[in-house]
Amino acid sequence: MDITFQIEPQLAAEEFIDLLVRSTLAERRPVDNLETIRGMLHHADLIVTARRTGLLIGVSRAISDFHFCTYLSDLAVDAEFQRLGIGKKLIEHTHQAAGRGTTLILLAAPKAQSYYPHIGMVRHESCWTIPPAREP
């Protein structure tokens, strides 16, 4: 299977949304808010894509200081292409681009929690979040 991986900072929001839907990550992303999706892409420090014959089949979107930490905020692989090592390769390309000296951090989607230990990631027990404010 011929899959190309590349850093793609100008990824189109519509193409990203389409992949989020095909990966099931759309369940937890604001795919109905194009402005938010555009902002997510515009302000990301790293967007690594996986394409097969031009079709977007995977994305890693990260925020990094390129010295200490890299937050992998989205890892999406088209459901038809899962279990082929694409997610692992996206993570490897992202970590390489951000710098291997950074700590890679992510919050796992509920359905993906068993995946990350399988590829060598270590669970961290003290993650804290503040949910987004909801407008009345």
Sequence and secondary structure as in RCSB ss.txt:
>XXXX:A:sequence
MDITFQIEPQLAAEEFIDLLVRSTLAERRPVDNLETIRGMLHHADLIVTARRTGLLIGVSRAISDFHFCTYLSDL
AVDAEFQRLGIGKKLIEHTHQAAGRGTTLILLAAPKAQSYYPHIGMVRHESCWTIPPAREP
>XXXX:A:secstr
  EEEEE TT  HHHHHHHHHHHTGGGGS TT HHHHHHHHHT SEEEEEEETTEEEEEEEEEE SSSEEEEEEE
EE GGGTTSSHHHHHHHHHHHHH TTSEEE    GGGTTHHHHTT    S           
